[in-house]
Amino acid sequence: MQEITEEKIAAMAPNQAAAANGKKISRGGGFVRLERSEDDTFYMGECKGSGKSNYITSVDFIEPDAPMCRCSCPSRQFPCKHGLALLYEIAAKKDFAACEIPEDIIKKREKKQNRENKENTASATDEAGAGSADEPKKAKTPSKASKAAKSKKIKKQLEGLELAAQMVKNILKSGLATMGAGGVRNYEQLAKQLGDYYLSGPQHLVNELITEMKAFDIDGKDEHYDAAVVKLERLWTLIKKSREYLTAKLESDDTQLDDTQLYEQLGGGWKLEELESLGLCRSNAELLQLAFGVSYDDAGKQYIDEGCYVELGSGELVCTYNYRPVKALKYIRQDDSIFHVTQVGELAMYPGQGNRRVRWNGSTTREVTKEDIEKARSFAADSLADEVKKAKNTLKNALAPELYFTLIRYERIGECDGKLVLLDKTGASIMLGDAPGKEKTTDTIRLLPDSSLLEDKVLFGGFFYDRAENRIKLWALSILTDDRIVRILY
């Protein structure tokens, strides 16, 4: 019988509600029939539903690490709650009668195999033409029509950037206060217009700016005004650098993608094959999650699931971001904390500074060992001063993320004048704080039941710039001991 854990099922679920509903169906005896094939690759169940007829749901394990769920119910979620319920039945080792694999499943397997064969053939042809198999795949030369369309899009983006630049100049001339309730409508209208110019990145920054100034207009708190200044600086930097970049692309008649973070920050979305063609993929990576969090982006009306990992081969600290717009919460699976090592055949790295964003298609997992913890700890820095210097060099770039993650070995964590302070092995210290817009962790550290965690350990956290106090602080997220990871957040 197939081995599958509840953790794996939860990871496959589109959201926590679907997983909970699936478990409820399984525990409530929702299946009137359970069957599986003799070769143990196909499972099927007949499940009671809300309609007159029962639903037929199945799970195909032809690829054990990526089971395929199918169901006759009208749900648009994938997998649906009935498919998840069948997985819970398998995990619970319920009794399944023997059955033959249906003809339609066999045909679907054949179609999938034929499609993969064609892709592999095309890939082999591309690699043969490119020369060495170790070289990244070269991007296909765009057709004249495609090139013309891309040039037209770049020109349109430059037009939109001029509108955004004029808006920033008006704000600098008249002051941020003009963005209060009285003049906000004009800026909201401009934000909508930027979407017509393929500038969803600047559009989002304008919306963030509006959100902060609306809040400032209501409560008059300096934190909103300071945040608005940061957004305005970021917007102007993006406008300036993007105009230079796009103008150079037009003048050189080069419309192909290249290794720059500006593409995504303007609103572009990377495809895995595009990242691979730029040589931004890494083979056979192992990732150990060190922290996980969920934040709400009011300007974008979306939730963002953020996972922080250490890549055990290189020691690089990377992040994953899963964007879930409020309007589509039912259809986008929520990410969650991961307490095992994720093994990835092909890890795609996004262009950018600091802790780069990564993504992958398909993965396997294994249990975390003491050796994995030791390996992660070995990447920790001993000098706080060196890490702060790296953080400053990254954070001073207005387009860089507002957090710079690090692993630092510390002598102890204690209080000084009512503030939490981390002291490293060299005697240098830094104040711990709560990053703006993120969940608070400093109070949690004070409540840790084991005081030994505050001495001679490794901390995973993120440096950020506290504008109110004009200093760099460290947002604590996890503590790594000799044999475990103690998460302060999730």
JOZI-V497755 format. One record per residue. RES is the residue in one letter. D_CENTER is the distance of its C-alpha to the mean C-alpha in whole Angstrom. Layout:
{{RES,D_CENTER} {RES,D_CENTER}}
//
This chain:
{{M,34} {Q,30} {E,28} {I,25} {T,23} {E,22} {E,19} {K,19} {I,20} {A,17} {A,14} {M,16} {A,17} {P,15} {N,15} {Q,17} {A,20} {A,21} {A,21} {A,23} {N,25} {G,25} {K,27} {K,29} {I,31} {S,31} {R,33} {G,35} {G,36} {G,35} {F,36} {V,39} {R,39} {L,37} {E,37} {R,36} {S,37} {E,39} {D,37} {D,34} {T,32} {F,32} {Y,32} {M,33} {G,34} {E,36} {C,34} {K,36} {G,35} {S,36} {G,38} {K,41} {S,40} {N,37} {Y,34} {I,34} {T,31} {S,30} {V,27} {D,28} {F,27} {I,28} {E,25} {P,25} {D,21} {A,20} {P,23} {M,23} {C,24} {R,27} {C,29} {S,31} {C,30} {P,29} {S,26} {R,23} {Q,20} {F,20} {P,21} {C,23} {K,24} {H,27} {G,25} {L,24} {A,27} {L,29} {L,26} {Y,27} {E,31} {I,30} {A,28} {A,31} {K,34} {K,36} {D,39} {F,38} {A,41} {A,41} {C,41} {E,40} {I,37} {P,38} {E,39} {D,36} {I,33} {I,35} {K,35} {K,31} {R,31} {E,33} {K,32} {K,28} {Q,30} {N,32} {R,29} {E,27} {N,31} {K,31} {E,27} {N,28} {T,32} {A,30} {S,28} {A,31} {T,33} {D,30} {E,30} {A,34} {G,34} {A,32} {G,34} {S,32} {A,30} {D,28} {E,27} {P,24} {K,25} {K,26} {A,25} {K,28} {T,30} {P,30} {S,33} {K,35} {A,34} {S,30} {K,31} {A,33} {A,30} {K,27} {S,30} {K,31} {K,27} {I,27} {K,30} {K,29} {Q,26} {L,29} {E,31} {G,28} {L,27} {E,31} {L,31} {A,28} {A,30} {Q,33} {M,31} {V,30} {K,34} {N,35} {I,33} {L,34} {K,37} {S,38} {G,35} {L,32} {A,34} {T,35} {M,32} {G,33} {A,34} {G,37} {G,35} {V,31} {R,32} {N,33} {Y,29} {E,28} {Q,30} {L,29} {A,25} {K,26} {Q,28} {L,25} {G,23} {D,26} {Y,26} {Y,22} {L,21} {S,18} {G,17} {P,20} {Q,20} {H,18} {L,19} {V,22} {N,21} {E,20} {L,23} {I,25} {T,23} {E,24} {M,28} {K,28} {A,27} {F,30} {D,32} {I,32} {D,32} {G,33} {K,31} {D,30} {E,27} {H,26} {Y,28} {D,27} {A,23} {A,25} {V,26} {V,23} {K,21} {L,25} {E,25} {R,21} {L,22} {W,25} {T,24} {L,22} {I,25} {K,27} {K,25} {S,24} {R,28} {E,29} {Y,26} {L,27} {T,31} {A,31} {K,29} {L,32} {E,35} {S,34} {D,33} {D,30} {T,27} {Q,25} {L,22} {D,21} {D,19} {T,18} {Q,16} {L,18} {Y,17} {E,14} {Q,15} {L,18} {G,16} {G,16} {G,13} {W,13} {K,14} {L,14} {E,18} {E,18} {L,16} {E,18} {S,21} {L,20} {G,20} {L,17} {C,16} {R,17} {S,19} {N,19} {A,17} {E,17} {L,14} {L,15} {Q,12} {L,14} {A,12} {F,10} {G,10} {V,10} {S,12} {Y,13} {D,14} {D,17} {A,18} {G,15} {K,16} {Q,13} {Y,11} {I,7} {D,6} {E,5} {G,6} {C,9} {Y,11} {V,14} {E,15} {L,19} {G,20} {S,20} {G,19} {E,16} {L,13} {V,10} {C,6} {T,3} {Y,1} {N,4} {Y,7} {R,10} {P,13} {V,16} {K,19} {A,17} {L,16} {K,18} {Y,17} {I,13} {R,12} {Q,11} {D,9} {D,11} {S,12} {I,13} {F,17} {H,17} {V,17} {T,15} {Q,17} {V,15} {G,18} {E,16} {L,13} {A,12} {M,12} {Y,11} {P,14} {G,14} {Q,16} {G,15} {N,12} {R,10} {R,7} {V,7} {R,7} {W,11} {N,13} {G,15} {S,15} {T,18} {T,18} {R,21} {E,22} {V,22} {T,25} {K,27} {E,26} {D,23} {I,23} {E,26} {K,24} {A,21} {R,23} {S,25} {F,22} {A,23} {A,25} {D,29} {S,29} {L,27} {A,29} {D,27} {E,24} {V,25} {K,26} {K,23} {A,21} {K,23} {N,23} {T,20} {L,20} {K,23} {N,21} {A,21} {L,18} {A,16} {P,13} {E,15} {L,14} {Y,15} {F,15} {T,18} {L,20} {I,23} {R,26} {Y,28} {E,32} {R,32} {I,30} {G,33} {E,34} {C,36} {D,37} {G,35} {K,32} {L,29} {V,30} {L,28} {L,31} {D,30} {K,33} {T,35} {G,35} {A,33} {S,31} {I,28} {M,28} {L,25} {G,23} {D,21} {A,18} {P,19} {G,17} {K,15} {E,17} {K,20} {T,21} {T,24} {D,26} {T,25} {I,26} {R,29} {L,29} {L,29} {P,31} {D,32} {S,33} {S,33} {L,29} {L,30} {E,32} {D,31} {K,28} {V,24} {L,22} {F,18} {G,17} {G,16} {F,19} {F,19} {Y,22} {D,24} {R,26} {A,29} {E,30} {N,29} {R,28} {I,25} {K,24} {L,21} {W,19} {A,20} {L,17} {S,19} {I,22} {L,23} {T,26} {D,28} {D,27} {R,24} {I,21} {V,22} {R,19} {I,20} {L,17} {Y,16}}
//
